[in-house]
């Protein structure tokens, strides 16, 4: 399965979609511009190798945002149906427009909570950096279990409870304030997330750390570059992306700023 990422950014980015010709030229030179999302996708692409999907799989992107993962899977698996769910109606509207303009017919969007949707009998559900925005008691593990077929897979990637930084923390005060408001569910280390999966009835088939020191350096450089202005942001992109790929080669997996667990639904 050949997964590519970010092609629909020209339709979903508020700046790019107003200047489509320039946006496409920009994308050819600089590629995808959000370093955090780019890093997440490299992990997602690696994890997907562990998910045995049928050709006509039913897949749910839980907390899809602008649907970048859903679009990537839909293009790589044209016979699959990808459900893209998010409670943010504005983002779903943006995604619907992107799907029309990109002529992607096998993504179905939904703008309600999972438990209120009619989506069911899924082969695979995934949620990438979403659950940290949800209080632990409200995380839809049980609903995901119900919506899966027997033998179906559930993947969750979230930030590790403990984060390691490189540059002085005062440089990221604004981001830290945002995290304190938004990341109400950033409460798990890897063992804790595995325990939660098992408590909800899943058999854990994979658990790992990602985003080591080199990946963190990439994010910090990109963050500081963006704060300094558009030109600095663009100049930092190639180096940040290169550092992310280096991290994927050298990271030992013994610790990291992100954690991910894959569980399988197995009836007793």
N, C-alpha and C positions, 0 to 999 in steps of 0.2 A: 504494500500500500504506500503510494507516494504522496505524502502529505506536504502541502505547501501552505504558506501563511501570509496573510496581510494583503492579498490582491484586492479585497473589497474595501480597503482603507480609503481609497479615492471616493467611495460612495458614502462612507460613514463618518469620516472626519469632518467636523464643522468647517474647518478652514479649506480643506481640499475640495469638498463637493461644490463649493461656490466657484471654483476655477478648475473644471475637469481636465482641460487640455494641459494646463500647467501642472496639475496634480499628477497626471500620468508621466510627464517628463521628469518631474521631481522623484517619483517612485522609481523610475528606471535608474536614476543616478544614486539615490540614497537608500532605496528599499524602505522597509517598514521603519517607522520613526519612534515608536514607543519601546524603549529598551526593556522595561519591565515585562511587557506583554511578549516581546520577542524571546526573552529568557524563559518565560513560562512555557512558551510553545516548544522550545527545544526539549524541555523535560517531558511535556505531553507526547511529543513525537516518539521519544524513547520508550515511554510507558506503553504506548499503543501497541508496541511489538509483543506485549504480553497478553493482549486481549484477542482470543480466537473468535472473530466475528463471522457469522454466516454472510453469504453474498447479499441477501435481502434483509439485512439486519434492521431492527427498529432501535434507534439510539436517541437518548435524551441528553441535551446540553442544559444542565440545571444551573440557572443563573447566567444565561447566555450573554448578557450585555448587548454588544453590537454584533454578536453572532459569528465572530471570527473563527472559532473552533468548529462551529456547526457548518459554516461555509467550506472550511478546509476538508472536513469529513465528507460532505455532500459531493464535492468535486472529485475526491479520491474514490468514492463509493457510489457511483451513479444509480445503482439498483437499491441502495439503502434508503430508508426514510429517517431523516434527522429531525427530531422535535427540538425546537429552540424555545426555552421557557424563561421568562423574566417578568417580575412584577412591575418593572418600570415601563409603563406604556409608551413613553416617548422613545425609549431605546428600541422597543419592538417596532414602532412605526418607522424608525430610521432603518432598521433591519429589513422590514418589508419592502421599502423603496430600493434598498441595495439588492435584494434578491431579484426584484423585477428588472433592474437595470443590468445586472450581471447575468440574467437569464438562468437562474438556478431553480429548477422545478421541484427538487426533492427535499426541501426544508419546509417544515410546518411550524408556524410560530404560535405562541400562547402567552398571554399576559396576565395570568392568574397564579395563585399558589398551586403547588403540585397536588396537594390533597383535594383541591377543588376542580382539578382538570379531569378530563376523560381519558387521558393518556394511560395506557396499560400494556401489559404483555411485552415488556421491553427486553432486549438482549443485553443492553449496556446503558448505564447512566454514569455520567461524569460531571464533576463540579470542580472547576479550577479557580482557586483563590476567591471563593465566595463564602464559605462557611465561617470565615473569620468575622464576617459582617453580621452573623446571626448569633443570638444568645444560645448557649449550649442546650438548654431545655427546649429550644424551638428548632433546632437543627433537624431536617426531615429525613433522618436515617430510617425510621420505621416506615414512613411513606415510601421511600425509595425501595425498601425491601418488598413492600406489597406490590409495587408497580412492576417489579422485575419478574421475568419468567424464572422457573426453577433452573438453576445453573447459570443465571445471568450475572453480570459483573457490575460492580459499583466502585468508581474511583473518586477519591477526594484528595486534592492537593491544597494545603494551606501553609501559611507561615508558621515556623516553629515558635513555641511560646517564648523562648529566649533568642534574642537577635544579637548578632555580633557585628560591630561596626569597625571601620578603619580610620577615617578622618574624625576630627573632634566632633562630638555630638552636637555642639552648639550650632554647627553649620546646617543642621537638619531640624531645627526647633519647630519650624512651621509644619514640616511633615510629621513630626512626632505628635504635635497637637492634633493633627488630623487623625492619626492612628488611635489616639486615646479616645476620640469620639466615635470612630468608625469600627475599630477592631474589637468589638465586644466579645467575639468568640475566639480570640487568639489565646486559647487557654491550654492547648495540648502540646506535649512533646510527643515523640514518635510512639513510645510505649502507651501513652495515654490515648492516642488516636487508635492504635491497634485494639486496646481494651474496649473502646467505645464501639468499634465495628463488631467485635465478638459479643458484646452485651446486646447488640441489636439483632443477633442471629447470623451474622455473616461469618464465613470461613475466610480468614485472612490468607491471601495467596501471594501478596507482595507488600513489603513495607520498607521504605528507604528515606534517607536524607538527600537533599540536593542543595544547590547554591552555596558553595564554599566561599573561601576568601576571595578568589579571583572574580567570581560572579558578583560578590558584594562590591568589590572595587569598581566593576563595570557600572553597576547601578549608581554608586555614589558619584562617579565621574559624569555620568549622563545627567543626574539630578542637578549637580552644580553647573554643568554646561548649560542646561535649560534655564536655570535661574539667571545666568549671565547674559542670555539673549539668544535670538534665533541663530545667528551665525555661529556662536560658540556651541550651541546645541548640535548643529549639523556637523561641525568639525569633530565633535566628540563621538558621533555615531559609529564610524568605522572601528575606532579603537575599542569602544564599549562592546560592540558585537564580537570582535575578535577575542576579547577577554572572556566573554561568555562561552565561546567555543573551547577556549583553552581550559576553562573550568570543567567543562564536560569531559575533557580528556584526563585531567589530573586529579579531579576530586575523588577522594578515597571512599566516600560514603559513610564515614564513621560519625560525622556530625554535619550540620549545615543549617542555614537560615530557613529552609523550607522542608516540609515533610509530606510524604504521600503514601497512601495506603490503598490497595485494591482488595476488595472483598468479593466473595462469590456466594450467591444465595443457594443454600443447600437445605432441602427439607429433611427433617429427622426421619 
